[in-house]
Amino acid sequence: MTMRAREYKSNFSATAANENHLESLPYPTGWFCVGFSKEWRTGQVRAVPFMGSDIVVYRTRRGRLKVTRPYCPHLGAHLGAGGRIDGELLVCPFHGFSFDTDGSCVRTPYGTPPKVSLDLLPVREKHGIVWVWHSADGMSPTWQVPDFPETARPSAFRMTELAGHPQEVVENLVDYRHAVEIHGLQYVDVLEQPCGDGPFYSMKYRVGRGLLSFVIAQEIVLHFVGLGAALIVFDTLPLRMKAAQWLLATPTGPGRMRYWCAAHVVTGPGSRVPAPLRRGIERALGFGMNSWTMHDAQTDLPIWHHKAYLPHPGLNDADGPIGPFRHWARQFYPQEIPATS
């Protein structure tokens, strides 16, 4: 599958007035996107920002994807700045010390390899997404990214960087009233009340969007995977198509995040269109859907970039269930944070 990648060019400044406000929300525990599997070819080493520092993501010649803290335990060289792959080993650019996939130093150009290891982080490749686990106390993963249908494997994605926090992104979906006010939906009906199940959260809506003189109704199911990801599943598209849209947010530093939209569309069964052509059509539809989602998000992005997180917002009786959502979200933080009353 060919993934079409495109970076969204925003006009957001490097800093925003709200970044200090957003520091009141610490980095949450959970799985977070750092990119997509197709972005790492065999032998490739890349540094990416993650939770206030860099991490180094690399793929060995046999295809194993590994993630480590950036600094060589020998003398501190940054492994993402010139590090290379030699077979299954990550080789430091400074002295050539080499590290196996378990993190241990197994080879040096001179002397005996010291008993030091890379600081590896848990990583998973699922649904074509590269997920890295974060926990403030270094705790091992306590849950996994769940299985989803074929439509959850995106064929197109776009990314932008801005001020914000992942909780604001997923909370935006619970705050369904804003979809009427700024996204132009005619209505949003709650078909299934939001429900938390451990680190997962789900809800079901029927939405009406105006098209010329018509109102098109769609049913959508939302799945939250911790605070780092929301999957929107569309099951009522024309021509028996199915589609899914990921919204992925990962902190890069205090009050800063990377935000991805990633989509895929699957055509209905029984089509007489040849498979290669059908896959091309699906990729094009996925790209178009993803572009539309990012276009739609242009009303959200400036708000996230400049807004403050209010622990005690002044909600009214027609707002979405923001209070219950925030109570669910508290489980992902290492210390007590204020909950909405």
C-alpha positions as CSV (number, residue, x, y, z in Angstrom):
1,M,0.0,0.0,0.0
2,T,1.4,3.4,-1.0
3,M,0.8,6.0,1.7
4,R,0.4,9.6,0.6
5,A,2.1,11.9,3.1
6,R,1.8,15.6,3.2
7,E,2.7,18.1,5.9
8,Y,0.2,20.7,6.6
9,K,1.9,24.2,6.4
10,S,0.4,26.3,9.1
11,N,1.0,29.9,10.0
12,F,1.3,29.2,13.7
13,S,4.2,30.9,15.4
14,A,6.8,29.0,17.3
15,T,5.3,30.1,20.6
16,A,1.8,30.9,21.7
17,A,0.4,32.8,24.6
18,N,-1.4,29.7,26.0
19,E,1.7,27.5,26.3
20,N,2.1,28.3,30.0
21,H,-1.5,27.6,30.6
22,L,-1.2,24.2,29.0
23,E,1.7,23.3,31.3
24,S,-1.0,22.7,33.9
25,L,-1.7,19.5,32.1
26,P,1.4,17.2,32.3
27,Y,2.4,14.6,29.8
28,P,-0.1,11.8,29.9
29,T,0.7,8.1,30.2
30,G,-0.2,6.0,27.2
31,W,0.6,5.1,23.6
32,F,1.4,8.0,21.2
33,C,2.0,8.3,17.5
34,V,5.5,9.3,16.4
35,G,4.9,8.6,12.7
36,F,3.8,5.9,10.3
37,S,5.5,2.6,9.5
38,K,6.1,3.6,5.8
39,E,8.3,6.4,7.0
40,W,11.0,4.1,8.2
41,R,12.7,2.1,5.5
42,T,15.2,-0.6,6.6
43,G,18.4,0.9,7.7
44,Q,16.8,4.3,8.5
45,V,17.5,6.3,11.7
46,R,15.5,9.3,12.6
47,A,15.2,11.6,15.6
48,V,11.7,12.9,16.5
49,P,10.5,15.2,19.3
50,F,8.7,13.4,22.1
51,M,7.6,14.6,25.5
52,G,10.1,17.4,25.9
53,S,13.1,15.6,24.4
54,D,14.2,13.7,21.3
55,I,13.8,10.0,20.8
56,V,15.6,8.0,18.0
57,V,13.5,5.7,15.9
58,Y,15.3,3.2,13.7
59,R,14.7,0.1,11.6
60,T,17.2,-2.7,11.4
61,R,18.1,-4.5,8.2
62,R,15.7,-7.3,9.1
63,G,12.9,-4.8,9.6
64,R,12.8,-4.6,13.4
65,L,11.7,-1.1,14.6
66,K,13.3,0.1,17.8
67,V,13.1,3.3,19.8
68,T,15.7,4.7,22.2
69,R,16.5,7.7,24.2
70,P,18.9,9.8,22.0
71,Y,22.2,9.8,23.8
72,C,24.9,7.1,23.5
73,P,25.7,5.7,27.0
74,H,29.4,5.8,26.2
75,L,30.1,9.5,25.9
76,G,26.7,11.1,25.1
77,A,26.7,11.5,21.4
78,H,23.2,12.0,19.8
79,L,22.4,8.8,18.0
80,G,20.0,10.6,15.7
81,A,22.7,12.9,14.4
82,G,24.7,10.6,12.3
83,G,23.9,7.2,13.8
84,R,23.7,4.4,11.3
85,I,22.5,0.8,11.0
86,D,24.9,-2.1,10.5
87,G,22.8,-5.2,10.1
88,E,20.9,-5.4,13.3
89,L,23.1,-3.0,15.2
90,L,22.8,0.7,15.8
91,V,26.2,2.3,15.5
92,C,27.1,5.5,17.3
93,P,28.5,8.3,15.1
94,F,31.1,9.3,17.6
95,H,33.3,6.3,18.5
96,G,31.5,3.5,16.5
97,F,30.2,1.7,19.5
98,S,27.4,-0.7,18.4
99,F,24.2,-1.7,20.1
100,D,22.1,-4.8,19.6
101,T,18.3,-4.9,19.5
102,D,18.1,-5.5,23.2
103,G,20.0,-2.3,23.8
104,S,23.3,-3.9,24.9
105,C,26.7,-2.7,23.6
106,V,28.1,-5.7,21.8
107,R,30.9,-4.3,19.6
108,T,33.5,-1.5,19.7
109,P,36.3,-0.6,17.2
110,Y,38.8,-0.8,20.1
111,G,38.9,-2.4,23.6
112,T,36.2,-4.5,25.2
113,P,32.5,-3.4,24.9
114,P,31.5,-1.8,28.2
115,K,28.5,-3.1,30.1
116,V,26.2,-0.3,29.1
117,S,22.8,-0.3,27.3
118,L,20.6,2.0,25.3
119,D,17.5,3.3,27.1
120,L,15.0,1.6,24.9
121,L,11.3,2.6,24.9
122,P,8.3,0.3,24.2
123,V,7.2,0.6,20.6
124,R,4.5,-1.0,18.6
125,E,3.5,-0.9,14.9
126,K,-0.2,-1.3,14.6
127,H,-2.7,-0.1,11.9
128,G,0.4,1.2,10.0
129,I,1.1,3.7,12.9
130,V,4.2,3.7,15.0
131,W,3.2,4.0,18.7
132,V,5.6,4.8,21.5
133,W,4.7,4.3,25.2
134,H,5.2,7.1,27.6
135,S,5.0,6.9,31.4
136,A,6.4,9.5,33.7
137,D,7.6,6.9,36.2
138,G,9.1,4.6,33.5
139,M,6.3,2.0,34.0
140,S,6.0,-0.7,31.4
141,P,2.8,-0.7,29.2
142,T,-0.3,-1.7,31.2
143,W,-2.5,-1.9,28.1
144,Q,-2.2,-2.2,24.3
145,V,-3.5,-0.5,21.2
146,P,-6.7,-2.5,20.4
147,D,-7.6,-4.2,17.1
148,F,-9.8,-2.4,14.7
149,P,-11.2,-3.2,11.2
150,E,-9.2,-2.9,8.0
151,T,-10.4,0.6,7.5
152,A,-8.3,1.7,10.5
153,R,-5.0,1.3,8.5
154,P,-4.6,4.7,6.9
155,S,-3.5,5.3,3.4
156,A,-3.0,9.1,3.7
157,F,-1.9,11.4,6.5
158,R,-1.1,15.0,7.2
159,M,0.7,16.6,10.1
160,T,1.1,20.0,11.6
161,E,2.8,21.3,14.8
162,L,1.2,23.8,17.1
163,A,0.6,24.8,20.7
164,G,-1.8,22.5,22.4
165,H,-2.3,19.3,24.4
166,P,-3.7,15.9,23.4
167,Q,-6.5,16.1,25.9
168,E,-7.8,19.2,24.1
169,V,-8.0,17.2,20.9
170,V,-10.0,14.3,22.1
171,E,-12.1,16.6,24.4
172,N,-13.0,18.5,21.2
173,L,-14.9,15.5,20.0
174,V,-16.9,15.2,23.3
175,D,-17.7,18.9,23.0
176,Y,-20.1,18.2,20.2
177,R,-21.9,21.5,20.3
178,H,-18.9,23.2,18.8
179,A,-19.4,21.1,15.6
180,V,-22.7,22.9,15.0
181,E,-21.3,26.3,15.9
182,I,-18.1,26.3,13.8
183,H,-18.1,23.3,11.5
184,G,-21.5,23.9,9.9
185,L,-23.3,20.7,11.0
186,Q,-27.1,21.0,11.0
187,Y,-27.4,18.8,14.1
188,V,-25.6,16.3,16.3
189,D,-27.7,13.5,17.9
190,V,-26.2,11.3,20.6
191,L,-27.2,7.7,19.8
192,E,-25.1,6.0,22.5
193,Q,-23.9,7.8,25.6
194,P,-20.1,8.2,26.0
195,C,-18.7,5.2,27.9
196,G,-15.3,4.7,29.4
197,D,-13.8,1.2,29.6
198,G,-10.4,1.4,31.3
199,P,-8.1,3.3,28.9
200,F,-10.7,3.3,26.1
201,Y,-13.7,5.6,25.6
202,S,-16.4,5.4,22.9
203,M,-19.5,7.2,21.8
204,K,-21.9,7.2,18.8
205,Y,-23.5,10.2,17.1
206,R,-25.8,10.9,14.2
207,V,-24.8,14.1,12.4
208,G,-26.4,16.1,9.7
209,R,-24.4,18.0,7.2
210,G,-25.9,20.4,4.7
211,L,-25.1,19.7,1.0
212,L,-26.7,22.2,-1.4
213,S,-30.4,22.1,-0.4
214,F,-30.2,18.7,1.3
215,V,-29.1,17.5,4.7
216,I,-27.0,14.3,4.6
217,A,-27.3,12.2,7.8
218,Q,-24.3,10.0,8.9
219,E,-23.8,7.8,11.8
220,I,-20.3,7.9,13.3
221,V,-18.7,5.8,16.1
222,L,-15.8,7.3,18.0
223,H,-13.1,5.3,19.8
224,F,-10.5,7.0,22.0
225,V,-7.2,5.1,22.6
226,G,-6.0,6.8,25.7
227,L,-5.5,10.5,25.2
228,G,-3.3,10.2,22.2
229,A,-5.7,9.0,19.5
230,A,-9.3,9.1,18.4
231,L,-10.6,6.9,15.6
232,I,-13.8,8.0,13.9
233,V,-15.5,5.2,12.0
234,F,-18.1,6.0,9.3
235,D,-20.4,3.1,8.4
236,T,-23.2,4.8,6.6
237,L,-21.4,6.1,3.4
238,P,-22.9,5.6,-0.1
239,L,-22.0,2.7,-2.3
240,R,-21.4,0.5,0.7
241,M,-18.1,2.2,1.4
242,K,-16.5,2.2,4.8
243,A,-14.1,4.8,6.1
244,A,-12.1,5.6,9.1
245,Q,-10.3,8.8,10.2
246,W,-7.6,9.0,12.9
247,L,-6.9,12.1,14.9
248,L,-3.5,11.7,16.6
249,A,-1.9,14.1,19.0
250,T,1.6,13.7,20.6
251,P,3.3,16.2,23.0
252,T,6.6,17.4,21.7
253,G,7.3,19.8,24.6
254,P,5.5,21.8,27.3
255,G,2.4,23.2,25.7
256,R,3.4,21.9,22.2
257,M,2.2,19.0,20.1
258,R,2.2,17.3,16.7
259,Y,-1.2,16.7,15.3
260,W,-2.0,14.2,12.5
261,C,-5.1,13.4,10.5
262,A,-4.9,10.0,8.9
263,A,-7.6,8.3,6.8
264,H,-8.6,5.3,4.8
265,V,-11.6,4.3,2.7
266,V,-12.6,0.8,1.7
267,T,-15.1,0.2,-1.2
268,G,-18.0,-2.2,-0.8
269,P,-17.7,-5.9,-1.5
270,G,-18.7,-7.4,-4.8
271,S,-17.2,-4.7,-6.9
272,R,-16.2,-5.7,-10.5
273,V,-13.4,-3.2,-10.6
274,P,-10.0,-4.9,-10.9
275,A,-8.1,-5.0,-7.6
276,P,-5.2,-2.7,-8.6
277,L,-7.7,0.0,-9.8
278,R,-9.9,-0.5,-6.8
279,R,-6.9,0.1,-4.5
280,G,-6.0,3.2,-6.4
281,I,-9.5,4.5,-6.1
282,E,-9.5,3.8,-2.3
283,R,-6.2,5.6,-1.9
284,A,-7.5,8.6,-3.8
285,L,-10.7,8.6,-1.7
286,G,-8.6,8.3,1.5
287,F,-6.4,11.2,0.4
288,G,-9.5,13.3,-0.4
289,M,-11.2,12.5,2.9
290,N,-8.1,13.3,4.8
291,S,-7.6,16.6,3.0
292,W,-11.2,17.5,3.8
293,T,-10.7,16.6,7.5
294,M,-7.6,18.8,7.7
295,H,-9.5,21.6,5.9
296,D,-12.4,21.2,8.4
297,A,-9.9,21.3,11.2
298,Q,-8.6,24.7,10.2
299,T,-11.3,26.2,12.3
300,D,-10.1,24.1,15.4
301,L,-6.3,24.5,15.0
302,P,-6.1,28.3,15.7
303,I,-8.4,27.8,18.7
304,W,-6.3,25.0,20.2
305,H,-3.1,27.0,19.4
306,H,-4.3,30.0,21.5
307,K,-6.8,28.6,24.1
308,A,-6.2,28.0,27.7
309,Y,-7.1,24.9,29.7
310,L,-9.7,25.8,32.4
311,P,-9.9,23.2,35.2
312,H,-13.3,24.6,36.2
313,P,-15.1,25.7,33.0
314,G,-18.4,27.5,33.1
315,L,-20.5,24.8,31.4
316,N,-24.2,25.0,30.7
317,D,-26.8,22.3,30.5
318,A,-26.6,21.9,26.7
319,D,-22.8,21.3,26.6
320,G,-21.4,17.9,25.8
321,P,-20.4,15.6,28.7
322,I,-17.1,17.3,29.3
323,G,-17.2,16.7,33.1
324,P,-17.5,12.9,32.9
325,F,-14.8,12.8,30.1
326,R,-12.4,14.7,32.3
327,H,-13.0,12.3,35.2
328,W,-12.1,9.4,32.8
329,A,-9.0,11.3,31.6
330,R,-7.5,11.7,35.1
331,Q,-6.3,8.1,35.0
332,F,-3.5,9.0,32.5
333,Y,-1.7,11.5,34.7
334,P,0.9,10.8,37.3
335,Q,-0.5,13.2,39.9
336,E,-3.8,14.6,40.8
337,I,-5.1,17.2,38.5
338,P,-8.2,19.3,38.9
339,A,-11.4,17.7,37.6
340,T,-14.4,19.5,36.2
341,S,-17.1,19.7,38.8
